């Protein structure tokens, strides 16, 4: 286990690393201690990071891969607080003749997508593995929304007779019917790049992040992690009753500006998702904040984010910037060694995003 020193802010926080298999590490974490699980497991058959045969993503077919994911998700339930959510970034895989050579009946026909994101949504909502019909070890969840992350600059190359595959799906689910959700944070983060779709889906359009010298080409985009951490993980939680504490921004000047933008957009007929925001959905660090109180009058702890497939630590770096505590579990030690470099990259990306956001308000 590796622990980073805490930062000198109002609350002590800092990322903690565990090197090992998350199936073995998660059971030793305290029960009901995590406010958000945010992770991106290795995709099926895309990249292999170790020589271990049981590494997630090395599974022989989509059914085994989904079963592996559900086994991990089932282990997370014990450590989640009542208001916690999970946000899982998953991508699809194309069936090839090579992948079907051993057991072709376990794959779709060659050159077909395997529908893994949709299968995971089904398995969480209904409690069964749709590939096998067997009961899911993860149990049933409330699948609250899906976030499609589309890259506006996909990797160049030959994609065959199909459009460039340049997206992944973030599935947001919870066991509670009243999970924590900060609508203000969700409305203010990347407001110019979010498009609401029907059926609880959202499209987030972002350019692909470049990681010069990092050597890891499948990192979670920092701005996606920032959106999820700030909207799904409370900044403070009561240490006695575990109540999440909400802050509310009441800056009148910002509220008026948003109202004017909304009215103008309505009059011009430009009611397109992301082109304007409502009077109550924008928050700014410069405005005064009013915190909800807790009757316990007890110390607060930072919200805790867990990433069971932490990689180079994007989730942990974003949580640190957002003043949340974080726990990272990674099987491949060389990726953990890249954490200091990835941490600096994430800080630069989010600092640029904040400057750009302030410029759009002028």
TORVO-360951 format. One record per residue (C-alpha): x negated, y negated, z; residue number from 0. Coordinates in steps of 0.2 Angstrom, whole numbers, plus 5000, padded with zeros to 4 digits. Layout:
+------+------+------+-----+
!   xx !   yy !   zz ! seq !
+------+------+------+-----+
!    X !    Y !    Z ! NUM !
...
+------+------+------+-----+
//
This chain:
+------+------+------+-----+
!   xx !   yy !   zz ! seq !
+------+------+------+-----+
! 5000 ! 5000 ! 5000 !   0 !
! 4994 ! 4982 ! 4996 !   1 !
! 5001 ! 4967 ! 5004 !   2 !
! 4998 ! 4949 ! 4997 !   3 !
! 4997 ! 4935 ! 5010 !   4 !
! 5013 ! 4925 ! 5013 !   5 !
! 5014 ! 4907 ! 5007 !   6 !
! 5015 ! 4893 ! 5019 !   7 !
! 5034 ! 4888 ! 5015 !   8 !
! 5048 ! 4887 ! 5027 !   9 !
! 5050 ! 4906 ! 5027 !  10 !
! 5035 ! 4918 ! 5026 !  11 !
! 5036 ! 4929 ! 5011 !  12 !
! 5025 ! 4938 ! 4999 !  13 !
! 5025 ! 4953 ! 4988 !  14 !
! 5020 ! 4971 ! 4994 !  15 !
! 5013 ! 4984 ! 4982 !  16 !
! 5015 ! 5003 ! 4984 !  17 !
! 5005 ! 5014 ! 4972 !  18 !
! 5014 ! 5030 ! 4969 !  19 !
! 5030 ! 5039 ! 4963 !  20 !
! 5045 ! 5028 ! 4967 !  21 !
! 5055 ! 5044 ! 4971 !  22 !
! 5043 ! 5047 ! 4985 !  23 !
! 5041 ! 5029 ! 4991 !  24 !
! 5059 ! 5023 ! 4991 !  25 !
! 5064 ! 5036 ! 5004 !  26 !
! 5051 ! 5028 ! 5017 !  27 !
! 5058 ! 5010 ! 5015 !  28 !
! 5070 ! 5004 ! 5028 !  29 !
! 5088 ! 5007 ! 5026 !  30 !
! 5099 ! 4992 ! 5020 !  31 !
! 5084 ! 4981 ! 5018 !  32 !
! 5084 ! 4977 ! 4999 !  33 !
! 5096 ! 4963 ! 4992 !  34 !
! 5092 ! 4966 ! 4974 !  35 !
! 5084 ! 4980 ! 4963 !  36 !
! 5077 ! 4973 ! 4947 !  37 !
! 5067 ! 4984 ! 4936 !  38 !
! 5064 ! 4990 ! 4918 !  39 !
! 5060 ! 5009 ! 4918 !  40 !
! 5049 ! 5015 ! 4904 !  41 !
! 5060 ! 5018 ! 4888 !  42 !
! 5062 ! 5036 ! 4882 !  43 !
! 5047 ! 5041 ! 4870 !  44 !
! 5041 ! 5023 ! 4868 !  45 !
! 5025 ! 5022 ! 4878 !  46 !
! 5016 ! 5034 ! 4890 !  47 !
! 5006 ! 5025 ! 4904 !  48 !
! 4999 ! 5041 ! 4913 !  49 !
! 4995 ! 5059 ! 4909 !  50 !
! 5008 ! 5065 ! 4922 !  51 !
! 5022 ! 5076 ! 4914 !  52 !
! 5035 ! 5070 ! 4926 !  53 !
! 5033 ! 5051 ! 4921 !  54 !
! 5049 ! 5043 ! 4917 !  55 !
! 5050 ! 5041 ! 4898 !  56 !
! 5041 ! 5058 ! 4894 !  57 !
! 5057 ! 5067 ! 4895 !  58 !
! 5061 ! 5080 ! 4881 !  59 !
! 5078 ! 5072 ! 4876 !  60 !
! 5090 ! 5059 ! 4880 !  61 !
! 5100 ! 5070 ! 4893 !  62 !
! 5084 ! 5073 ! 4903 !  63 !
! 5079 ! 5055 ! 4902 !  64 !
! 5096 ! 5049 ! 4908 !  65 !
! 5096 ! 5062 ! 4922 !  66 !
! 5079 ! 5056 ! 4928 !  67 !
! 5086 ! 5038 ! 4928 !  68 !
! 5101 ! 5043 ! 4938 !  69 !
! 5090 ! 5052 ! 4951 !  70 !
! 5080 ! 5036 ! 4954 !  71 !
! 5096 ! 5026 ! 4955 !  72 !
! 5104 ! 5038 ! 4967 !  73 !
! 5089 ! 5035 ! 4979 !  74 !
! 5091 ! 5016 ! 4979 !  75 !
! 5108 ! 5017 ! 4987 !  76 !
! 5101 ! 5020 ! 5004 !  77 !
! 5090 ! 5004 ! 5004 !  78 !
! 5103 ! 4992 ! 4997 !  79 !
! 5112 ! 4980 ! 5008 !  80 !
! 5131 ! 4978 ! 5007 !  81 !
! 5130 ! 4963 ! 4996 !  82 !
! 5116 ! 4970 ! 4985 !  83 !
! 5116 ! 4973 ! 4966 !  84 !
! 5105 ! 4983 ! 4954 !  85 !
! 5099 ! 4975 ! 4937 !  86 !
! 5091 ! 4988 ! 4926 !  87 !
! 5083 ! 4984 ! 4909 !  88 !
! 5085 ! 4998 ! 4897 !  89 !
! 5081 ! 5000 ! 4878 !  90 !
! 5087 ! 5012 ! 4865 !  91 !
! 5077 ! 5025 ! 4856 !  92 !
! 5078 ! 5031 ! 4838 !  93 !
! 5078 ! 5050 ! 4835 !  94 !
! 5065 ! 5055 ! 4824 !  95 !
! 5061 ! 5072 ! 4815 !  96 !
! 5046 ! 5074 ! 4827 !  97 !
! 5056 ! 5071 ! 4843 !  98 !
! 5069 ! 5084 ! 4836 !  99 !
! 5056 ! 5097 ! 4831 ! 100 !
! 5057 ! 5107 ! 4847 ! 101 !
! 5076 ! 5106 ! 4852 ! 102 !
! 5085 ! 5097 ! 4838 ! 103 !
! 5102 ! 5100 ! 4846 ! 104 !
! 5097 ! 5089 ! 4861 ! 105 !
! 5095 ! 5074 ! 4849 ! 106 !
! 5106 ! 5065 ! 4837 ! 107 !
! 5102 ! 5067 ! 4819 ! 108 !
! 5086 ! 5059 ! 4813 ! 109 !
! 5085 ! 5040 ! 4811 ! 110 !
! 5100 ! 5038 ! 4823 ! 111 !
! 5100 ! 5028 ! 4839 ! 112 !
! 5103 ! 5038 ! 4855 ! 113 !
! 5114 ! 5026 ! 4863 ! 114 !
! 5105 ! 5027 ! 4880 ! 115 !
! 5111 ! 5010 ! 4887 ! 116 !
! 5129 ! 5014 ! 4884 ! 117 !
! 5127 ! 5031 ! 4891 ! 118 !
! 5119 ! 5024 ! 4907 ! 119 !
! 5134 ! 5012 ! 4908 ! 120 !
! 5146 ! 5026 ! 4907 ! 121 !
! 5136 ! 5037 ! 4919 ! 122 !
! 5136 ! 5023 ! 4932 ! 123 !
! 5155 ! 5018 ! 4930 ! 124 !
! 5161 ! 5036 ! 4929 ! 125 !
! 5149 ! 5046 ! 4939 ! 126 !
! 5145 ! 5059 ! 4926 ! 127 !
! 5130 ! 5061 ! 4914 ! 128 !
! 5139 ! 5060 ! 4897 ! 129 !
! 5126 ! 5070 ! 4888 ! 130 !
! 5129 ! 5085 ! 4899 ! 131 !
! 5145 ! 5082 ! 4908 ! 132 !
! 5137 ! 5086 ! 4924 ! 133 !
! 5140 ! 5075 ! 4940 ! 134 !
! 5128 ! 5060 ! 4942 ! 135 !
! 5116 ! 5061 ! 4957 ! 136 !
! 5118 ! 5042 ! 4957 ! 137 !
! 5137 ! 5042 ! 4961 ! 138 !
! 5149 ! 5029 ! 4955 ! 139 !
! 5145 ! 5011 ! 4954 ! 140 !
! 5154 ! 4995 ! 4949 ! 141 !
! 5147 ! 4990 ! 4933 ! 142 !
! 5149 ! 4971 ! 4933 ! 143 !
! 5141 ! 4965 ! 4917 ! 144 !
! 5129 ! 4968 ! 4904 ! 145 !
! 5116 ! 4956 ! 4898 ! 146 !
! 5109 ! 4959 ! 4880 ! 147 !
! 5091 ! 4951 ! 4879 ! 148 !
! 5088 ! 4947 ! 4861 ! 149 !
! 5071 ! 4942 ! 4855 ! 150 !
! 5071 ! 4928 ! 4842 ! 151 !
! 5054 ! 4933 ! 4836 ! 152 !
! 5053 ! 4952 ! 4835 ! 153 !
! 5037 ! 4961 ! 4832 ! 154 !
! 5033 ! 4961 ! 4813 ! 155 !
! 5031 ! 4978 ! 4805 ! 156 !
! 5041 ! 4991 ! 4795 ! 157 !
! 5057 ! 4995 ! 4803 ! 158 !
! 5064 ! 5007 ! 4790 ! 159 !
! 5082 ! 5005 ! 4783 ! 160 !
! 5088 ! 4995 ! 4798 ! 161 !
! 5088 ! 4978 ! 4806 ! 162 !
! 5073 ! 4974 ! 4817 ! 163 !
! 5076 ! 4983 ! 4834 ! 164 !
! 5072 ! 4968 ! 4845 ! 165 !
! 5084 ! 4968 ! 4860 ! 166 !
! 5086 ! 4977 ! 4877 ! 167 !
! 5101 ! 4978 ! 4889 ! 168 !
! 5101 ! 4973 ! 4907 ! 169 !
! 5115 ! 4983 ! 4916 ! 170 !
! 5121 ! 4974 ! 4932 ! 171 !
! 5130 ! 4985 ! 4945 ! 172 !
! 5134 ! 4986 ! 4963 ! 173 !
! 5142 ! 4998 ! 4976 ! 174 !
! 5152 ! 4983 ! 4984 ! 175 !
! 5167 ! 4974 ! 4977 ! 176 !
! 5160 ! 4958 ! 4984 ! 177 !
! 5141 ! 4958 ! 4979 ! 178 !
! 5131 ! 4942 ! 4981 ! 179 !
! 5132 ! 4931 ! 4965 ! 180 !
! 5126 ! 4913 ! 4964 ! 181 !
! 5136 ! 4906 ! 4950 ! 182 !
! 5127 ! 4889 ! 4951 ! 183 !
! 5110 ! 4897 ! 4948 ! 184 !
! 5117 ! 4908 ! 4934 ! 185 !
! 5124 ! 4892 ! 4926 ! 186 !
! 5109 ! 4882 ! 4927 ! 187 !
! 5096 ! 4894 ! 4922 ! 188 !
! 5093 ! 4894 ! 4903 ! 189 !
! 5109 ! 4886 ! 4900 ! 190 !
! 5104 ! 4882 ! 4882 ! 191 !
! 5101 ! 4900 ! 4878 ! 192 !
! 5115 ! 4910 ! 4885 ! 193 !
! 5131 ! 4915 ! 4875 ! 194 !
! 5146 ! 4923 ! 4883 ! 195 !
! 5153 ! 4938 ! 4874 ! 196 !
! 5170 ! 4947 ! 4877 ! 197 !
! 5171 ! 4961 ! 4889 ! 198 !
! 5159 ! 4954 ! 4902 ! 199 !
! 5144 ! 4954 ! 4891 ! 200 !
! 5132 ! 4940 ! 4889 ! 201 !
! 5119 ! 4937 ! 4875 ! 202 !
! 5102 ! 4929 ! 4881 ! 203 !
! 5092 ! 4923 ! 4866 ! 204 !
! 5073 ! 4921 ! 4870 ! 205 !
! 5057 ! 4922 ! 4860 ! 206 !
! 5045 ! 4936 ! 4864 ! 207 !
! 5033 ! 4932 ! 4877 ! 208 !
! 5014 ! 4933 ! 4873 ! 209 !
! 5002 ! 4940 ! 4886 ! 210 !
! 4985 ! 4936 ! 4879 ! 211 !
! 4972 ! 4948 ! 4886 ! 212 !
! 4985 ! 4958 ! 4897 ! 213 !
! 4985 ! 4974 ! 4887 ! 214 !
! 5003 ! 4978 ! 4892 ! 215 !
! 5015 ! 4975 ! 4878 ! 216 !
! 5031 ! 4979 ! 4887 ! 217 !
! 5032 ! 4967 ! 4901 ! 218 !
! 5049 ! 4960 ! 4907 ! 219 !
! 5051 ! 4942 ! 4901 ! 220 !
! 5048 ! 4931 ! 4916 ! 221 !
! 5063 ! 4920 ! 4911 ! 222 !
! 5075 ! 4935 ! 4912 ! 223 !
! 5068 ! 4940 ! 4929 ! 224 !
! 5070 ! 4922 ! 4935 ! 225 !
! 5088 ! 4921 ! 4930 ! 226 !
! 5092 ! 4938 ! 4938 ! 227 !
! 5083 ! 4935 ! 4954 ! 228 !
! 5090 ! 4917 ! 4957 ! 229 !
! 5108 ! 4923 ! 4953 ! 230 !
! 5108 ! 4940 ! 4961 ! 231 !
! 5097 ! 4939 ! 4976 ! 232 !
! 5101 ! 4927 ! 4991 ! 233 !
! 5087 ! 4915 ! 4996 ! 234 !
! 5090 ! 4918 ! 5015 ! 235 !
! 5099 ! 4932 ! 5025 ! 236 !
! 5104 ! 4932 ! 5043 ! 237 !
! 5093 ! 4945 ! 5053 ! 238 !
! 5107 ! 4949 ! 5064 ! 239 !
! 5123 ! 4951 ! 5054 ! 240 !
! 5115 ! 4952 ! 5037 ! 241 !
! 5125 ! 4938 ! 5030 ! 242 !
! 5118 ! 4930 ! 5014 ! 243 !
! 5116 ! 4911 ! 5016 ! 244 !
! 5122 ! 4900 ! 5002 ! 245 !
! 5115 ! 4883 ! 4997 ! 246 !
! 5126 ! 4871 ! 4988 ! 247 !
! 5119 ! 4856 ! 4978 ! 248 !
! 5130 ! 4840 ! 4980 ! 249 !
! 5120 ! 4827 ! 4970 ! 250 !
! 5133 ! 4815 ! 4963 ! 251 !
! 5123 ! 4809 ! 4949 ! 252 !
! 5120 ! 4826 ! 4942 ! 253 !
! 5138 ! 4830 ! 4943 ! 254 !
! 5143 ! 4815 ! 4934 ! 255 !
! 5131 ! 4818 ! 4920 ! 256 !
! 5138 ! 4836 ! 4918 ! 257 !
! 5155 ! 4829 ! 4917 ! 258 !
! 5151 ! 4817 ! 4904 ! 259 !
! 5142 ! 4831 ! 4894 ! 260 !
! 5157 ! 4842 ! 4896 ! 261 !
! 5170 ! 4829 ! 4890 ! 262 !
! 5159 ! 4824 ! 4875 ! 263 !
! 5157 ! 4842 ! 4870 ! 264 !
! 5176 ! 4845 ! 4871 ! 265 !
! 5180 ! 4830 ! 4861 ! 266 !
! 5168 ! 4835 ! 4847 ! 267 !
! 5175 ! 4852 ! 4847 ! 268 !
! 5158 ! 4860 ! 4851 ! 269 !
! 5164 ! 4872 ! 4864 ! 270 !
! 5150 ! 4884 ! 4861 ! 271 !
! 5143 ! 4894 ! 4875 ! 272 !
! 5127 ! 4887 ! 4881 ! 273 !
! 5129 ! 4870 ! 4872 ! 274 !
! 5136 ! 4862 ! 4888 ! 275 !
! 5139 ! 4866 ! 4906 ! 276 !
! 5153 ! 4862 ! 4919 ! 277 !
! 5152 ! 4850 ! 4933 ! 278 !
! 5150 ! 4863 ! 4946 ! 279 !
! 5137 ! 4875 ! 4938 ! 280 !
! 5121 ! 4864 ! 4938 ! 281 !
! 5109 ! 4863 ! 4952 ! 282 !
! 5093 ! 4853 ! 4953 ! 283 !
! 5078 ! 4854 ! 4966 ! 284 !
! 5079 ! 4835 ! 4967 ! 285 !
! 5097 ! 4835 ! 4974 ! 286 !
! 5102 ! 4836 ! 4992 ! 287 !
! 5108 ! 4854 ! 4997 ! 288 !
! 5121 ! 4859 ! 5010 ! 289 !
! 5118 ! 4876 ! 5018 ! 290 !
! 5132 ! 4887 ! 5024 ! 291 !
! 5130 ! 4891 ! 5043 ! 292 !
! 5129 ! 4908 ! 5052 ! 293 !
! 5138 ! 4910 ! 5069 ! 294 !
! 5124 ! 4921 ! 5075 ! 295 !
! 5112 ! 4906 ! 5077 ! 296 !
! 5098 ! 4919 ! 5073 ! 297 !
! 5082 ! 4918 ! 5062 ! 298 !
! 5083 ! 4920 ! 5043 ! 299 !
! 5073 ! 4931 ! 5032 ! 300 !
! 5070 ! 4929 ! 5014 ! 301 !
! 5080 ! 4939 ! 5001 ! 302 !
! 5071 ! 4955 ! 4996 ! 303 !
! 5069 ! 4961 ! 4978 ! 304 !
! 5063 ! 4979 ! 4974 ! 305 !
! 5055 ! 4984 ! 4958 ! 306 !
! 5053 ! 5003 ! 4958 ! 307 !
! 5044 ! 5002 ! 4941 ! 308 !
! 5034 ! 4986 ! 4944 ! 309 !
! 5021 ! 4987 ! 4930 ! 310 !
! 5010 ! 4972 ! 4930 ! 311 !
! 5022 ! 4964 ! 4943 ! 312 !
! 5033 ! 4951 ! 4933 ! 313 !
! 5047 ! 4954 ! 4945 ! 314 !
! 5036 ! 4951 ! 4960 ! 315 !
! 5028 ! 4935 ! 4953 ! 316 !
! 5046 ! 4928 ! 4949 ! 317 !
! 5052 ! 4932 ! 4967 ! 318 !
! 5037 ! 4923 ! 4974 ! 319 !
! 5041 ! 4908 ! 4964 ! 320 !
! 5059 ! 4909 ! 4969 ! 321 !
! 5054 ! 4911 ! 4988 ! 322 !
! 5060 ! 4928 ! 4989 ! 323 !
! 5051 ! 4943 ! 4997 ! 324 !
! 5047 ! 4958 ! 4985 ! 325 !
! 5042 ! 4976 ! 4985 ! 326 !
! 5034 ! 4983 ! 4970 ! 327 !
! 5031 ! 5002 ! 4966 ! 328 !
! 5020 ! 5007 ! 4952 ! 329 !
! 5013 ! 5024 ! 4947 ! 330 !
! 4999 ! 5018 ! 4936 ! 331 !
! 4986 ! 5009 ! 4946 ! 332 !
! 4978 ! 5000 ! 4931 ! 333 !
! 4994 ! 4990 ! 4929 ! 334 !
! 4993 ! 4984 ! 4947 ! 335 !
! 4975 ! 4978 ! 4945 ! 336 !
! 4982 ! 4966 ! 4932 ! 337 !
! 4994 ! 4958 ! 4944 ! 338 !
! 4984 ! 4942 ! 4948 ! 339 !
! 4983 ! 4938 ! 4929 ! 340 !
! 5001 ! 4942 ! 4926 ! 341 !
! 5006 ! 4931 ! 4942 ! 342 !
! 4997 ! 4916 ! 4934 ! 343 !
! 5005 ! 4919 ! 4917 ! 344 !
! 5023 ! 4919 ! 4925 ! 345 !
! 5019 ! 4903 ! 4935 ! 346 !
! 5014 ! 4894 ! 4919 ! 347 !
! 5030 ! 4901 ! 4910 ! 348 !
! 5042 ! 4896 ! 4923 ! 349 !
! 5033 ! 4879 ! 4926 ! 350 !
! 5035 ! 4875 ! 4907 ! 351 !
! 5054 ! 4880 ! 4908 ! 352 !
! 5057 ! 4869 ! 4922 ! 353 !
! 5049 ! 4854 ! 4913 ! 354 !
! 5059 ! 4858 ! 4897 ! 355 !
! 5075 ! 4859 ! 4907 ! 356 !
! 5072 ! 4842 ! 4915 ! 357 !
! 5069 ! 4835 ! 4898 ! 358 !
! 5086 ! 4841 ! 4891 ! 359 !
! 5095 ! 4831 ! 4904 ! 360 !
! 5088 ! 4815 ! 4899 ! 361 !
+------+------+------+-----+
//
